[in-house]
Amino acid sequence: MDRARAERLYGEIPADRWILPYDKGTGAELELIKALPEDRDVCLGVLDPALRDLEDIDTVMARMDAAAEVKDLEDMAISPSRGFADSAAHPLLNADAQRRKLVHLDILARYCWGNEFWRVRAGATRAPFASWSTNSLWPCPQTLVRCGNPHPAP
């Protein structure tokens, strides 16, 4: 990755938010974030929509920890790394698998930025990423999304 080229590109294109791939965990992906000007936001593509299996939460959260060391978490968002299809007629995943990926993304976002329903009710603040563990998830991720975070405040 040529950091100088990335910095030049970021400076020439008047975009407030950049959508960057961040689903492989490579150093080049992190370098793209480091090269981003401080006044620009970034949306990190943390899930690969071409893979049917869900990404490991701890692995994605470790990547988010690394990104948060170089960019303020409040200037970030997350998304799939690309669309679910190259064309409407040829989706990479069926509708059910796409929905599971989006629910998974919602869970990851709640781990990153906290669960607003849980925070309002319990008066809690967002815990550091390292305090979350996939071992503490309820068996049904949909319950976590519908009902708020079942974990007590750390």
N, C-alpha and C positions, 0 to 999 in steps of 0.2 A: 504494500500500500504506500503510495507516494503522498505523504502528509501535506507537503507544500502544494501539490496539485489539488487536494481536497480543500485546503484552506482557500485557495484561489477560487475554486468553484463555489464554495459557500459565500464568498465575498461578492461574486459577480451576479448571483441569482438572488433577487429580492424575495426570499421566502421566509416567513415567520417560523414555520415548523418543517422539519425534515423527517421523512419516513425512511428509516434505515434498517437493513437486515440485521438481526441480532439473535439468530436461532442456531448458530453453529458453535458459538463460544470461541471463535478465533481471535487472535490478537489484532488482526486487521479490522474486525468489526469494532473493537474497542478504540482503535486508533481513529476511526471515522468519527466517533463520539468526541474524542479528545480534540480533534481538529475543528469541531463545530464552535462558532463564535459564542461567547457567553450570553449574548442577548437573543439567541435563537433557541427554540424549543425542539425537542426530538421525540418522535414516536418510534419506539423500538419494536421491530417485528420479531417477537420472541417465540412464536409457534410456527411450525412448518405445516402448512395446510396440505401438503402432498403426502404426509405420513398419517396413516390411520391411527397409530398408537398415540396416546397422550404423552406429552413430555413430562419428565420427572420434575415435580415441583421444587425439590431441593436444588436441582441443577439449574433451573431457570432463576430461582431466587439468588443463587450464588452469582450468576451473571448480572442480576440486577444490583447486587451488592457492589460488584466491580464497576458498573456504570455509575452508581451513586457516588463513588469516590471521585469521579471526574466531572460529573454534571449533577446539579441540584435535582433531587427527586421531584420537586414541584414543577420542574421544567420538562418532565418526561411523561410519556404516555406509552401504552403497550397495545399491540395489535398482532394479527397473524403477519408473517413475513411477506405475504403476497395474497392475491385473491384465491378463492377456492376453485377457480376454473380459468382456463385460457380463453374459453368461449362458453356461452350459456349451454350449448349443446353437449359439451364435454367436461362435466365437473370432475375434479380430481377425487372427491369423496362424495358419498351419497348424503342426502339431507340429514339423516340421523347422525352420521359421523361429523358433519359440519356443526351441528348443534352441540355435540359433545365438546368439540374444540372451543366453541364460543363460551360455553359454560365454564370450561377449564380456564379460559382467558379471564372470565369474570372472577373466578376464585383467586387467580394470580394477582389481579388488580386489587382485590380486597386485602390480600396479604401485603402488598406494597404500600397502599395508601390508607389502609384501615377500612373497616366496615362502618359506614355512616350510621346505620341503624343501631348497631352495637354501641358505637361511640356516644350517640345521643342518649340512649337508655342508661348506659353504665357510667357515662362521664369519663370514659377511658381515652387514652391517646394511642397512637400507632406504636406498636412494639417494633424493636429492631428486627430486621429480616432473620437474623440468626436465631431468634427465639422461637420461630415457627418451625414445626417439624411435620412432615407428612404422616408420622406415626400418631399424631394427635388428631388427625382428621376423623370426623364421623364417617361411618361406612358409606353414607349417601351424600355425594357432593351437592346434589340438588337441595338437600336440607340446609346446607350451609348457605347457599345462595338465597333461598326463600326466606329463611327464618333469621338470618343474621348470624354473626360469628358466635358459636356456642362456647368458645373458650373463655375462661375468666381473664380479667385484665392481668397482665404479667406484673 
